[in-house]
């Protein structure tokens, strides 16, 4: 397998960025989506060996052409030197009255037409002489050509044969695309001419055929991209009319041991960020940057993580504004108003039962004082959000009334994380978070000889070793970390370890947390295959619709059929279960 230099990988990376621009996907930043486009479409254009996706990302990052993060990639616009821009303009410019035209012209020398996998597609490019003198077309030559594209013409210009173009004359050249798969197929075509007594000249075109699946078309943009711009808001007096929150679908018997603070960031922190390092008083910036760059240790654990959480919240306040809506209608449904929110089904934005948003009449946006109405989310069904507003808005509501809508986000996850950062050192967790050594002493007096629940796991030595180390507690006091790329059996290993702990230590209490409801559901489903549900308790937040809970875990979750609501049992009642499964945020309760 060939190795590529950084310069070579960067060149391929630049071509990939150009490919994204040519296919209208230059705004795509999700790393997984970009990897799929690169592997499934871009690499398939040529038989030449080219670098893998990680290689071009590395090259673009070290040459400062991209910012690469764990889940996203942001390509920087490369500023072309004036001479490069001039050469590009000269390459595609019409000369001596010669024009290269097509009904699929996209501007700036690009011709792009649609194709269908398995069906030949042919388009025509016309070479026209709009001048007053005859010009000779010496040849039409394709460079950097995808194998799916071919070029033909009647008099052989594509084979190097010359022909004379008289004034007003037009000569057609056919471009044919035949592909067995979806993708982007590209060629640079150079038309070479002579005209006595002038020097020979050439005109170039970038030609591409795009074959897309129906899914790709369905997922395409529904409107031209509008970059987010934070609006400059003038100070205005706001009067807020509170709305109607949903009836509590929670019976809470869980004692609150430790209060949950608000943990608001100081206004001075936001001012420091807005002013930047070049402010007249840059000491605040220097202090903040010093803490961010300092190595994480027990002494700065709380301060460092709380600063990071404050910075995250400030960014969340910026990001949520991207979803604000103007001049949108609502529909009345009895005592509720229903708002269509495109993207809410994919958590863009995230809207849960009990959350709230603000709305004011579009016709009053310039009024002061501005009356805004606080609407509480009663339910979310696909892209429709049912909201409870005040009776004042209900009474004035008429069809086709337009609103400006401002979204908010729940601070509960941030508050729980702040409290954890504060309590970590107070509760003596330094040996857990900053372990210096492991005890290497087993909890078993003899050899651990498990009866495996998942017999397939026995064939994998690393998974068996991980389960053994977890159950015997050899890493104590350090936590035992399981890591690896998707599909390597992390969940299987974790589930087997929990089952073995439950089997070997009858007095053990296991708290199994996952980042999302779906991941926590999966843990529960895997565990109750071998562990009776009476030992397992799936604690679900009240914001989740019971209809979304999988049927097989409902018997062991905290839904009360008689009261038709979720229940948070007391600590004493929770202690009766050996395995408690919940999300990380709900665990903070």
VOMAR-706193 format. One record per residue (C-alpha): residue number from 0; residue in three letters; x, y, z. Coordinates in steps of 0.001 Angstrom, whole numbers, padded with zeros to 6 digits, always signed. Example, Ala and Ser with C-alpha at 12.3 -4.5 7.8 and 13.67 -1.06 7.14 Angstrom:
residues 2
REC_0_ALA_+012300_-004500_+007800
REC_1_SER_+013670_-001060_+007140
end
This chain:
residues 589
REC_0_UNK_+000000_+000000_+000000
REC_1_UNK_+001588_+003311_-001036
REC_2_UNK_+002520_+005881_+001568
REC_3_UNK_+001689_+009516_+000870
REC_4_UNK_+003580_+012616_+001878
REC_5_UNK_+001758_+015423_+003640
REC_6_UNK_+001960_+017498_+000468
REC_7_UNK_+000431_+014712_-001642
REC_8_UNK_-002329_+014046_+000898
REC_9_UNK_-003040_+017778_+001101
REC_10_UNK_-003493_+017965_-002665
REC_11_UNK_-006057_+015159_-002520
REC_12_UNK_-007688_+016919_+000426
REC_13_UNK_-007957_+020142_-001584
REC_14_UNK_-009577_+018188_-004406
REC_15_UNK_-012060_+016673_-001949
REC_16_UNK_-012989_+020137_-000658
REC_17_UNK_-013495_+021260_-004270
REC_18_UNK_-015609_+018148_-004837
REC_19_UNK_-017839_+019125_-001900
REC_20_UNK_-018242_+022613_-003363
REC_21_UNK_-019052_+021261_-006814
REC_22_UNK_-021749_+018986_-005400
REC_23_UNK_-023308_+021673_-003203
REC_24_UNK_-022173_+020114_+000081
REC_25_UNK_-019539_+022590_+001199
REC_26_UNK_-021513_+023260_+004413
REC_27_UNK_-021346_+019604_+005541
REC_28_UNK_-019257_+019362_+008724
REC_29_UNK_-020215_+016019_+010298
REC_30_UNK_-017115_+013835_+010297
REC_31_UNK_-018989_+010559_+009711
REC_32_UNK_-020930_+012037_+006789
REC_33_UNK_-017751_+013430_+005228
REC_34_UNK_-016031_+010051_+005597
REC_35_UNK_-018930_+008349_+003797
REC_36_UNK_-018854_+010881_+000947
REC_37_UNK_-015077_+010457_+000617
REC_38_UNK_-015112_+006649_+000625
REC_39_UNK_-018308_+006005_-001326
REC_40_UNK_-018193_+008803_-003895
REC_41_UNK_-014889_+010652_-004106
REC_42_UNK_-012482_+007653_-004038
REC_43_UNK_-014552_+005761_-006600
REC_44_UNK_-013944_+008354_-009327
REC_45_UNK_-010531_+006992_-010250
REC_46_UNK_-008518_+003766_-010293
REC_47_UNK_-005521_+005651_-008879
REC_48_UNK_-004501_+004806_-005319
REC_49_UNK_-005375_+007758_-003125
REC_50_UNK_-004949_+008395_+000639
REC_51_UNK_-007564_+007272_+003138
REC_52_UNK_-009863_+009778_+004828
REC_53_UNK_-007827_+010028_+008055
REC_54_UNK_-004680_+010732_+006038
REC_55_UNK_-006155_+013697_+004149
REC_56_UNK_-007691_+015077_+007357
REC_57_UNK_-004283_+014978_+009027
REC_58_UNK_-002690_+016751_+006069
REC_59_UNK_-005391_+019435_+005970
REC_60_UNK_-005094_+019962_+009725
REC_61_UNK_-001302_+020329_+009877
REC_62_UNK_-001343_+022675_+006869
REC_63_UNK_-003996_+024793_+008610
REC_64_UNK_-006630_+024142_+005955
REC_65_UNK_-009111_+022490_+008325
REC_66_UNK_-010099_+022368_+011970
REC_67_UNK_-010559_+018718_+012892
REC_68_UNK_-012573_+017701_+015963
REC_69_UNK_-013845_+014368_+017272
REC_70_UNK_-017211_+014583_+015507
REC_71_UNK_-016835_+017508_+013113
REC_72_UNK_-014528_+018988_+010494
REC_73_UNK_-014526_+022627_+009421
REC_74_UNK_-012667_+023414_+006198
REC_75_UNK_-011073_+026807_+005918
REC_76_UNK_-011433_+028851_+002792
REC_77_UNK_-008063_+028910_+001081
REC_78_UNK_-007299_+032375_-000150
REC_79_UNK_-005881_+032012_-003622
REC_80_UNK_-003010_+034253_-004588
REC_81_UNK_-004035_+036920_-007090
REC_82_UNK_-001943_+035234_-009779
REC_83_UNK_-003698_+031886_-009134
REC_84_UNK_-007096_+033528_-009371
REC_85_UNK_-005948_+035239_-012557
REC_86_UNK_-004770_+031958_-014081
REC_87_UNK_-008107_+030329_-013250
REC_88_UNK_-010042_+033187_-014839
REC_89_UNK_-007797_+033059_-017911
REC_90_UNK_-008283_+029284_-018218
REC_91_UNK_-012091_+029483_-018518
REC_92_UNK_-012335_+032868_-020283
REC_93_UNK_-013895_+033151_-023746
REC_94_UNK_-011296_+034219_-026310
REC_95_UNK_-011396_+035476_-029916
REC_96_UNK_-015194_+035110_-030026
REC_97_UNK_-015137_+031403_-029101
REC_98_UNK_-017715_+030302_-026503
REC_99_UNK_-018175_+026914_-024821
REC_100_UNK_-021831_+026556_-023811
REC_101_UNK_-024170_+023915_-022366
REC_102_UNK_-027659_+023849_-020936
REC_103_UNK_-026030_+022436_-017784
REC_104_UNK_-023681_+025378_-017290
REC_105_UNK_-023263_+026223_-013560
REC_106_UNK_-020996_+029252_-013995
REC_107_UNK_-017251_+029773_-013371
REC_108_UNK_-016390_+027209_-016019
REC_109_UNK_-018341_+024364_-014377
REC_110_UNK_-020724_+022125_-016322
REC_111_UNK_-022567_+019629_-014134
REC_112_UNK_-025362_+017277_-015176
REC_113_UNK_-027384_+014558_-013426
REC_114_UNK_-026920_+010861_-014142
REC_115_UNK_-028627_+007634_-013086
REC_116_UNK_-026701_+004515_-012106
REC_117_UNK_-027115_+001799_-014732
REC_118_UNK_-028480_+004144_-017400
REC_119_UNK_-026287_+005911_-020013
REC_120_UNK_-026671_+009667_-019959
REC_121_UNK_-025459_+011904_-022793
REC_122_UNK_-025311_+015705_-022876
REC_123_UNK_-024048_+018051_-025558
REC_124_UNK_-021441_+020790_-025262
REC_125_UNK_-021425_+023381_-028036
REC_126_UNK_-018302_+025130_-029315
REC_127_UNK_-019537_+028370_-030920
REC_128_UNK_-017654_+030926_-033016
REC_129_UNK_-019218_+034323_-032308
REC_130_UNK_-016289_+036177_-033882
REC_131_UNK_-015803_+037664_-037337
REC_132_UNK_-012999_+035300_-038448
REC_133_UNK_-012573_+031556_-038819
REC_134_UNK_-010857_+029671_-035980
REC_135_UNK_-009391_+026158_-036017
REC_136_UNK_-010321_+023741_-033217
REC_137_UNK_-007116_+021703_-032976
REC_138_UNK_-008362_+019201_-030412
REC_139_UNK_-010582_+018636_-027391
REC_140_UNK_-008577_+016897_-024659
REC_141_UNK_-009921_+015490_-021364
REC_142_UNK_-007585_+015536_-018372
REC_143_UNK_-008002_+014014_-014868
REC_144_UNK_-010843_+012034_-016378
REC_145_UNK_-013097_+009640_-014441
REC_146_UNK_-013451_+006309_-016231
REC_147_UNK_-017249_+006720_-016242
REC_148_UNK_-017032_+009711_-018618
REC_149_UNK_-016320_+009538_-022340
REC_150_UNK_-016240_+012197_-025094
REC_151_UNK_-017187_+011784_-028771
REC_152_UNK_-017783_+013973_-031829
REC_153_UNK_-018378_+013481_-035554
REC_154_UNK_-015085_+014860_-036945
REC_155_UNK_-012716_+013457_-034316
REC_156_UNK_-011765_+016572_-032349
REC_157_UNK_-011746_+014418_-029219
REC_158_UNK_-009258_+012125_-030998
REC_159_UNK_-006878_+014958_-031953
REC_160_UNK_-008336_+015846_-035383
REC_161_UNK_-008505_+019528_-036389
REC_162_UNK_-011573_+021227_-037848
REC_163_UNK_-012362_+024734_-039042
REC_164_UNK_-015045_+026802_-037272
REC_165_UNK_-016415_+029554_-039546
REC_166_UNK_-017959_+032750_-038104
REC_167_UNK_-021373_+031902_-036655
REC_168_UNK_-020539_+028190_-036735
REC_169_UNK_-021354_+025731_-033956
REC_170_UNK_-019777_+022342_-033324
REC_171_UNK_-021304_+019803_-030888
REC_172_UNK_-019324_+017457_-028629
REC_173_UNK_-021106_+014712_-026713
REC_174_UNK_-020302_+013820_-023097
REC_175_UNK_-021481_+010366_-022046
REC_176_UNK_-021677_+009045_-018493
REC_177_UNK_-022209_+005350_-017780
REC_178_UNK_-021855_+004220_-014188
REC_179_UNK_-022941_+001203_-012171
REC_180_UNK_-022970_+003102_-008880
REC_181_UNK_-023835_+006484_-007448
REC_182_UNK_-021110_+009086_-007192
REC_183_UNK_-019421_+012156_-008629
REC_184_UNK_-017551_+011733_-011911
REC_185_UNK_-015259_+014505_-013023
REC_186_UNK_-013026_+015646_-015880
REC_187_UNK_-011133_+018777_-016830
REC_188_UNK_-011563_+019392_-020576
REC_189_UNK_-009244_+021664_-022557
REC_190_UNK_-010309_+022993_-025976
REC_191_UNK_-007240_+024036_-027985
REC_192_UNK_-007515_+026538_-030884
REC_193_UNK_-005423_+028392_-033441
REC_194_UNK_-006189_+031625_-035301
REC_195_UNK_-003786_+033241_-037687
REC_196_UNK_-001800_+035344_-037074
REC_197_UNK_-002447_+035097_-033297
REC_198_UNK_-000817_+032688_-030862
REC_199_UNK_-002584_+029368_-030144
REC_200_UNK_-005049_+029618_-027254
REC_201_UNK_-007137_+027302_-025126
REC_202_UNK_-010369_+027392_-023121
REC_203_UNK_-011073_+025008_-020232
REC_204_UNK_-014200_+023577_-018647
REC_205_UNK_-014754_+021516_-015490
REC_206_UNK_-017281_+018828_-016386
REC_207_UNK_-018988_+016552_-013857
REC_208_UNK_-021788_+014011_-013784
REC_209_UNK_-023547_+013402_-010461
REC_210_UNK_-025448_+010155_-009843
REC_211_UNK_-027437_+010273_-006619
REC_212_UNK_-029628_+007747_-004862
REC_213_UNK_-033212_+008685_-004050
REC_214_UNK_-032212_+008895_-000390
REC_215_UNK_-029468_+011427_-001206
REC_216_UNK_-032003_+013517_-003131
REC_217_UNK_-034490_+013338_-000269
REC_218_UNK_-031799_+014411_+002192
REC_219_UNK_-030670_+017306_+000006
REC_220_UNK_-031238_+020937_+000971
REC_221_UNK_-034833_+022139_+000755
REC_222_UNK_-033796_+025801_+000526
REC_223_UNK_-030652_+027789_-000291
REC_224_UNK_-028185_+027800_+002591
REC_225_UNK_-028372_+030921_+004701
REC_226_UNK_-025344_+031307_+006993
REC_227_UNK_-026221_+032090_+010571
REC_228_UNK_-025726_+035696_+011539
REC_229_UNK_-026256_+036839_+015085
REC_230_UNK_-028679_+039714_+014852
REC_231_UNK_-027833_+042965_+016551
REC_232_UNK_-030639_+043397_+019039
REC_233_UNK_-031409_+046802_+020374
REC_234_UNK_-032283_+047074_+024058
REC_235_UNK_-036025_+046680_+024532
REC_236_UNK_-038332_+046337_+027510
REC_237_UNK_-039914_+042886_+027576
REC_238_UNK_-043081_+041822_+029378
REC_239_UNK_-043386_+038029_+029719
REC_240_UNK_-046765_+036330_+029930
REC_241_UNK_-046278_+032964_+031611
REC_242_UNK_-047839_+029938_+029951
REC_243_UNK_-049463_+026728_+031166
REC_244_UNK_-046987_+023952_+032070
REC_245_UNK_-048032_+020326_+031530
REC_246_UNK_-049571_+018410_+034392
REC_247_UNK_-046850_+016677_+036341
REC_248_UNK_-046442_+013134_+035064
REC_249_UNK_-044165_+012325_+037973
REC_250_UNK_-044725_+011140_+041506
REC_251_UNK_-041489_+012014_+043289
REC_252_UNK_-040643_+010155_+046482
REC_253_UNK_-036885_+010320_+045974
REC_254_UNK_-035247_+012259_+048779
REC_255_UNK_-032965_+015130_+047760
REC_256_UNK_-029731_+014652_+049692
REC_257_UNK_-027652_+017408_+048100
REC_258_UNK_-029149_+020660_+046795
REC_259_UNK_-028655_+021415_+043116
REC_260_UNK_-027283_+024921_+042639
REC_261_UNK_-027887_+027176_+039638
REC_262_UNK_-024164_+027561_+038818
REC_263_UNK_-024604_+030622_+036595
REC_264_UNK_-021502_+032028_+034961
REC_265_UNK_-020305_+035501_+035878
REC_266_UNK_-021083_+038272_+033413
REC_267_UNK_-017403_+039201_+033501
REC_268_UNK_-016526_+035835_+031880
REC_269_UNK_-018707_+036586_+028861
REC_270_UNK_-017233_+040082_+028649
REC_271_UNK_-013735_+038571_+028699
REC_272_UNK_-014588_+036301_+025782
REC_273_UNK_-016223_+039085_+023766
REC_274_UNK_-013323_+041495_+024280
REC_275_UNK_-010670_+038849_+023557
REC_276_UNK_-006949_+038921_+024342
REC_277_UNK_-006367_+042399_+022895
REC_278_UNK_-008567_+044228_+025401
REC_279_UNK_-007034_+047072_+027394
REC_280_UNK_-007248_+044923_+030534
REC_281_UNK_-006171_+041489_+029337
REC_282_UNK_-005427_+040045_+032776
REC_283_UNK_-008791_+038220_+032867
REC_284_UNK_-008098_+036611_+029495
REC_285_UNK_-004618_+035558_+030618
REC_286_UNK_-005991_+034040_+033835
REC_287_UNK_-008683_+032119_+031942
REC_288_UNK_-006217_+030850_+029340
REC_289_UNK_-003728_+029859_+032031
REC_290_UNK_-006336_+027660_+033716
REC_291_UNK_-007389_+026090_+030419
REC_292_UNK_-003807_+025207_+029488
REC_293_UNK_-002837_+023939_+032945
REC_294_UNK_-002595_+020126_+033288
REC_295_UNK_-005642_+018617_+034966
REC_296_UNK_-004937_+017659_+038573
REC_297_UNK_-006798_+017279_+041847
REC_298_UNK_-006002_+020863_+042901
REC_299_UNK_-007628_+022493_+039853
REC_300_UNK_-010220_+019814_+039011
REC_301_UNK_-013281_+021833_+040074
REC_302_UNK_-012104_+025180_+038689
REC_303_UNK_-011024_+023758_+035334
REC_304_UNK_-014172_+021738_+034690
REC_305_UNK_-016486_+024497_+035870
REC_306_UNK_-014767_+026966_+033537
REC_307_UNK_-015175_+024511_+030672
REC_308_UNK_-018855_+024072_+031529
REC_309_UNK_-019374_+027848_+031625
REC_310_UNK_-017705_+028195_+028217
REC_311_UNK_-019878_+025369_+026893
REC_312_UNK_-023008_+027135_+028128
REC_313_UNK_-021993_+030398_+026462
REC_314_UNK_-021517_+028511_+023190
REC_315_UNK_-024890_+026773_+023657
REC_316_UNK_-026513_+030197_+023974
REC_317_UNK_-025016_+031110_+020592
REC_318_UNK_-025911_+027784_+018957
REC_319_UNK_-029566_+027738_+020078
REC_320_UNK_-030141_+031055_+018297
REC_321_UNK_-029617_+029251_+014976
REC_322_UNK_-033001_+027596_+015438
REC_323_UNK_-034992_+030771_+016135
REC_324_UNK_-037893_+031229_+013718
REC_325_UNK_-039553_+034321_+012270
REC_326_UNK_-042956_+034836_+010695
REC_327_UNK_-044169_+031306_+011409
REC_328_UNK_-047813_+030294_+011958
REC_329_UNK_-049282_+028121_+014682
REC_330_UNK_-052428_+026007_+014682
REC_331_UNK_-054938_+025942_+017528
REC_332_UNK_-055778_+022524_+018973
REC_333_UNK_-058312_+023044_+021748
REC_334_UNK_-056348_+024675_+024581
REC_335_UNK_-052990_+024131_+022884
REC_336_UNK_-051120_+025866_+020073
REC_337_UNK_-049196_+023587_+017715
REC_338_UNK_-045918_+024751_+016147
REC_339_UNK_-044126_+022991_+013269
REC_340_UNK_-040409_+022781_+014075
REC_341_UNK_-038384_+021236_+011215
REC_342_UNK_-035560_+019113_+012599
REC_343_UNK_-036973_+018614_+016077
REC_344_UNK_-037340_+014878_+015428
REC_345_UNK_-033523_+014752_+015063
REC_346_UNK_-033010_+016953_+018181
REC_347_UNK_-032210_+020041_+016111
REC_348_UNK_-033208_+021745_+018336
REC_349_UNK_-033710_+019430_+021297
REC_350_UNK_-037233_+019968_+022665
REC_351_UNK_-038627_+017795_+025483
REC_352_UNK_-041829_+017744_+027459
REC_353_UNK_-041627_+020376_+030190
REC_354_UNK_-039205_+022616_+028267
REC_355_UNK_-040319_+026093_+027261
REC_356_UNK_-039842_+028602_+024457
REC_357_UNK_-040821_+032214_+023880
REC_358_UNK_-043014_+033668_+021150
REC_359_UNK_-044158_+037134_+020273
REC_360_UNK_-046306_+038470_+017447
REC_361_UNK_-044218_+039168_+014359
REC_362_UNK_-046155_+042385_+013807
REC_363_UNK_-045012_+043628_+017240
REC_364_UNK_-041295_+042785_+016994
REC_365_UNK_-040327_+046485_+016909
REC_366_UNK_-042647_+047514_+019748
REC_367_UNK_-041482_+048541_+023175
REC_368_UNK_-042460_+047218_+025594
REC_369_UNK_-042526_+043882_+023753
REC_370_UNK_-044997_+041306_+025036
REC_371_UNK_-043556_+037812_+024752
REC_372_UNK_-045445_+034647_+025623
REC_373_UNK_-043821_+031755_+027418
REC_374_UNK_-045025_+028456_+025993
REC_375_UNK_-044474_+025127_+027779
REC_376_UNK_-043984_+021954_+025768
REC_377_UNK_-046792_+019446_+026466
REC_378_UNK_-045794_+016908_+023819
REC_379_UNK_-043614_+016422_+020745
REC_380_UNK_-044948_+014364_+017848
REC_381_UNK_-042544_+014098_+014922
REC_382_UNK_-042064_+017769_+013936
REC_383_UNK_-045121_+019138_+015736
REC_384_UNK_-044715_+020682_+019193
REC_385_UNK_-047838_+021208_+021322
REC_386_UNK_-047482_+024275_+023524
REC_387_UNK_-049355_+025650_+026497
REC_388_UNK_-049596_+029462_+026386
REC_389_UNK_-051449_+031915_+028592
REC_390_UNK_-055179_+032461_+028160
REC_391_UNK_-054373_+036012_+027031
REC_392_UNK_-052727_+034690_+023863
REC_393_UNK_-055403_+032035_+023375
REC_394_UNK_-058095_+034725_+023343
REC_395_UNK_-056381_+036892_+020734
REC_396_UNK_-055326_+033956_+018530
REC_397_UNK_-056730_+033869_+014986
REC_398_UNK_-055756_+031808_+011983
REC_399_UNK_-052702_+032990_+010011
REC_400_UNK_-051348_+034912_+013013
REC_401_UNK_-047560_+035027_+012635
REC_402_UNK_-045009_+034638_+015414
REC_403_UNK_-041297_+035062_+016058
REC_404_UNK_-040122_+032112_+018145
REC_405_UNK_-037079_+031943_+020429
REC_406_UNK_-035886_+028552_+021713
REC_407_UNK_-034223_+027781_+025035
REC_408_UNK_-032285_+024805_+026352
REC_409_UNK_-032468_+022911_+029631
REC_410_UNK_-029665_+023762_+032052
REC_411_UNK_-030217_+020607_+034133
REC_412_UNK_-027358_+018601_+032509
REC_413_UNK_-024993_+021547_+033082
REC_414_UNK_-026114_+021934_+036700
REC_415_UNK_-025622_+018232_+037428
REC_416_UNK_-022122_+018358_+035923
REC_417_UNK_-021232_+021467_+037941
REC_418_UNK_-022332_+019735_+041133
REC_419_UNK_-020293_+016641_+040263
REC_420_UNK_-017173_+018743_+039652
REC_421_UNK_-017708_+020459_+043004
REC_422_UNK_-018301_+017240_+044974
REC_423_UNK_-015552_+015153_+043360
REC_424_UNK_-012764_+016350_+045622
REC_425_UNK_-015033_+017107_+048598
REC_426_UNK_-016107_+013460_+048682
REC_427_UNK_-012565_+012087_+048422
REC_428_UNK_-012668_+010827_+044829
REC_429_UNK_-009088_+011884_+044024
REC_430_UNK_-007832_+008285_+044232
REC_431_UNK_-010542_+007275_+041742
REC_432_UNK_-010004_+010165_+039315
REC_433_UNK_-006223_+010362_+039695
REC_434_UNK_-005147_+006820_+040618
REC_435_UNK_-001443_+006293_+041216
REC_436_UNK_-001548_+002491_+041304
REC_437_UNK_-003869_-000517_+041272
REC_438_UNK_-004106_-002987_+044126
REC_439_UNK_-003773_-006050_+041842
REC_440_UNK_-005592_-008028_+044527
REC_441_UNK_-008550_-010147_+043511
REC_442_UNK_-011871_-010053_+045355
REC_443_UNK_-011865_-013836_+045042
REC_444_UNK_-009825_-016073_+047328
REC_445_UNK_-009458_-018654_+044563
REC_446_UNK_-009429_-018517_+040771
REC_447_UNK_-012324_-016782_+039055
REC_448_UNK_-014008_-019461_+036951
REC_449_UNK_-017182_-017963_+035511
REC_450_UNK_-020100_-019680_+033863
REC_451_UNK_-020336_-017490_+030794
REC_452_UNK_-023766_-016153_+029850
REC_453_UNK_-022640_-015249_+026318
REC_454_UNK_-020797_-018292_+025017
REC_455_UNK_-019624_-016428_+021898
REC_456_UNK_-017574_-014182_+024168
REC_457_UNK_-015392_-017129_+025242
REC_458_UNK_-013737_-017102_+021824
REC_459_UNK_-012467_-013547_+022331
REC_460_UNK_-009513_-013463_+024713
REC_461_UNK_-009515_-009686_+025218
REC_462_UNK_-013223_-009590_+026113
REC_463_UNK_-012818_-012487_+028576
REC_464_UNK_-009820_-010768_+030166
REC_465_UNK_-011746_-007493_+030517
REC_466_UNK_-014708_-009209_+032201
REC_467_UNK_-012336_-011069_+034552
REC_468_UNK_-010511_-007871_+035554
REC_469_UNK_-013790_-006023_+036188
REC_470_UNK_-015353_-008775_+038306
REC_471_UNK_-012202_-009541_+040328
REC_472_UNK_-011567_-005801_+040913
REC_473_UNK_-007871_-005951_+040021
REC_474_UNK_-007746_-002311_+038887
REC_475_UNK_-009102_-000876_+042166
REC_476_UNK_-009233_+001969_+043098
REC_477_UNK_-008847_+002984_+039456
REC_478_UNK_-011882_+002466_+037222
REC_479_UNK_-011572_-000178_+034516
REC_480_UNK_-011982_+001444_+031109
REC_481_UNK_-013353_-000384_+028058
REC_482_UNK_-012686_+001452_+024817
REC_483_UNK_-012581_+000764_+021110
REC_484_UNK_-014175_+001765_+017809
REC_485_UNK_-017824_+000914_+017027
REC_486_UNK_-018609_-002752_+016545
REC_487_UNK_-015772_-004155_+018652
REC_488_UNK_-017969_-005610_+021396
REC_489_UNK_-017840_-002997_+024157
REC_490_UNK_-021547_-003334_+025033
REC_491_UNK_-021348_-007152_+024991
REC_492_UNK_-018370_-007021_+027375
REC_493_UNK_-020086_-004582_+029734
REC_494_UNK_-023323_-006597_+029820
REC_495_UNK_-021420_-009824_+030548
REC_496_UNK_-019465_-008090_+033343
REC_497_UNK_-022689_-006849_+034979
REC_498_UNK_-024213_-010339_+034786
REC_499_UNK_-021097_-011875_+036354
REC_500_UNK_-021041_-009312_+039193
REC_501_UNK_-024732_-009991_+039833
REC_502_UNK_-024013_-013740_+039926
REC_503_UNK_-020882_-013626_+042102
REC_504_UNK_-021815_-010892_+044602
REC_505_UNK_-025395_-011307_+045783
REC_506_UNK_-025205_-008208_+047999
REC_507_UNK_-023810_-005965_+045227
REC_508_UNK_-025731_-002916_+044007
REC_509_UNK_-024986_-001971_+040390
REC_510_UNK_-025671_+001468_+038884
REC_511_UNK_-025460_+001193_+035078
REC_512_UNK_-025571_+004566_+033276
REC_513_UNK_-025662_+005408_+029573
REC_514_UNK_-025580_+008747_+027716
REC_515_UNK_-028991_+008317_+026055
REC_516_UNK_-032343_+006631_+026612
REC_517_UNK_-031812_+004278_+023678
REC_518_UNK_-028434_+003130_+025042
REC_519_UNK_-029887_+002611_+028528
REC_520_UNK_-032825_+000676_+027024
REC_521_UNK_-030378_-001581_+025185
REC_522_UNK_-028497_-002352_+028409
REC_523_UNK_-031763_-003235_+030096
REC_524_UNK_-032920_-005432_+027222
REC_525_UNK_-029637_-007367_+027212
REC_526_UNK_-029621_-007842_+030992
REC_527_UNK_-033170_-009124_+031413
REC_528_UNK_-032478_-011929_+028947
REC_529_UNK_-030622_-013741_+031753
REC_530_UNK_-031506_-011814_+034913
REC_531_UNK_-035093_-011903_+036242
REC_532_UNK_-036720_-008476_+035780
REC_533_UNK_-037527_-008275_+039512
REC_534_UNK_-033826_-007568_+040157
REC_535_UNK_-033577_-004844_+037476
REC_536_UNK_-035038_-001322_+037592
REC_537_UNK_-035037_+001036_+034614
REC_538_UNK_-035388_+004588_+035949
REC_539_UNK_-036745_+006894_+033209
REC_540_UNK_-037066_+010696_+033257
REC_541_UNK_-040574_+012149_+033269
REC_542_UNK_-039874_+014115_+030076
REC_543_UNK_-039888_+010905_+028035
REC_544_UNK_-043108_+009750_+026407
REC_545_UNK_-044148_+006340_+027715
REC_546_UNK_-045061_+005371_+024154
REC_547_UNK_-041352_+005497_+023270
REC_548_UNK_-040404_+002934_+025939
REC_549_UNK_-039787_-000530_+024409
REC_550_UNK_-042479_-003030_+025417
REC_551_UNK_-040028_-005610_+026785
REC_552_UNK_-038581_-003253_+029438
REC_553_UNK_-041866_-001686_+030568
REC_554_UNK_-042404_-004295_+033329
REC_555_UNK_-039161_-003192_+035020
REC_556_UNK_-039371_+000577_+034509
REC_557_UNK_-040717_+003282_+036826
REC_558_UNK_-044083_+003801_+035097
REC_559_UNK_-047113_+003428_+037371
REC_560_UNK_-050124_+002177_+035369
REC_561_UNK_-052623_+003032_+038108
REC_562_UNK_-051522_+006659_+038331
REC_563_UNK_-050532_+006899_+034618
REC_564_UNK_-047269_+008613_+035465
REC_565_UNK_-043614_+007956_+036188
REC_566_UNK_-042568_+007404_+039779
REC_567_UNK_-039264_+008233_+041428
REC_568_UNK_-039212_+005781_+044366
REC_569_UNK_-037520_+006532_+047668
REC_570_UNK_-033924_+005478_+048224
REC_571_UNK_-035132_+002653_+050445
REC_572_UNK_-037320_+001279_+047649
REC_573_UNK_-034556_+001680_+045051
REC_574_UNK_-032223_-000239_+047351
REC_575_UNK_-034362_-003356_+046888
REC_576_UNK_-033150_-003668_+043305
REC_577_UNK_-029710_-005043_+042563
REC_578_UNK_-029325_-003354_+039173
REC_579_UNK_-030429_+000240_+038515
REC_580_UNK_-030254_+001454_+034893
REC_581_UNK_-030664_+005083_+033902
REC_582_UNK_-029184_+007912_+031851
REC_583_UNK_-026298_+009948_+033207
REC_584_UNK_-028435_+013054_+033709
REC_585_UNK_-031231_+011211_+035523
REC_586_UNK_-028604_+009508_+037701
REC_587_UNK_-027776_+012983_+038990
REC_588_UNK_-031112_+013024_+040797
end
